[in-house]
Amino acid sequence: MTLDASKSADAKPIVLIVDDSPDVHRLLKARLRVEDLDVHSAEDGAAGVALAKSLHPSLILLDLDMPVMDGYEVLRTLKDDQSTMNIPVIILSGLQNAQDKVTAFDLGAVDYVTKPFDIAELKVRVRSALRMQQLIQMLSQRAQIDGLSGLWNRRYFDTRWTEEVSRSSRHARALSVAIMDLDHFKSINDTYGHPAGDAAIQGTARILQDAVRQSDVACRYGGEEFVLILTDTAPKDALVLCERIRAAVEATAWPMHPDRKVTISIGVAGSAGACDATPDAWLHAADQNLYAAKKSGRNRIVSSELPTSTTGKLRAAG
Ligand SMILES: [Mg+2]
């Protein structure tokens, strides 16, 4: 599967403590040791923000009362930054009044624990915040996965494709996209029933997952259509990969209709580097190639190279 789980399942959750008191760090590190957490410390606000960006912790325990950059400012800075805005923050504070709590929650804190804290209570609040964070991550990943095939869905593809095209054009890197469509899919559904059609989609999805590298992105584009983003892959290499996929689909024996083969047509568009085609233009080219593959008899691949950009030529010429 090519999902990029940002952290491996067996890694300990990283907890970052931001507090100007060395005693708090000592106490928390000692008491949280049994919790199977990877605990990091920052003794001022700026260091806390920097570590939050580099470590991507699962949780931050944040003191409000600190010199120079106080906890409120740290919280504001974290919430303003795309890369840190979703990290849950528990405030640890000696400030007891309701207004401080309201301000902290308004700024996006998930919990507020007053000092001196009861360590047993803090532990359950830490556990609860981590559990919630895990659920949110799981749900947001699920929302991007197609339920039938287990591949990334169209919504994920749209975002990711735009990113990959701009990355490729910025760094003059090779990139290819392959749009593929099962041939005569309607007749499989009509002849053998929808479960057979679903099985063909799932079987094809497995072939795609087995064929691509970790860095590639396999998506269900809709209906019986699939799309592959092949990063750092020139069209001639994309063609080799797609031929493997085409042959594997053709060679598959389908339990619900052993006498009826399933085949796939594929349109590839790519660039060996330095291309400034828009994401849409790129997809349009692949789509045209898919259409040509269908027109010329199906169960085949049509591939083309996108024109090299002028800026790319200049760069290549040094
Ligand atoms: Mg303090």
Residues whose N, C-alpha, C, O or C-beta is under 5 A from the ligand:
A	BS01	MG	D20 S21 D63 D65 M66
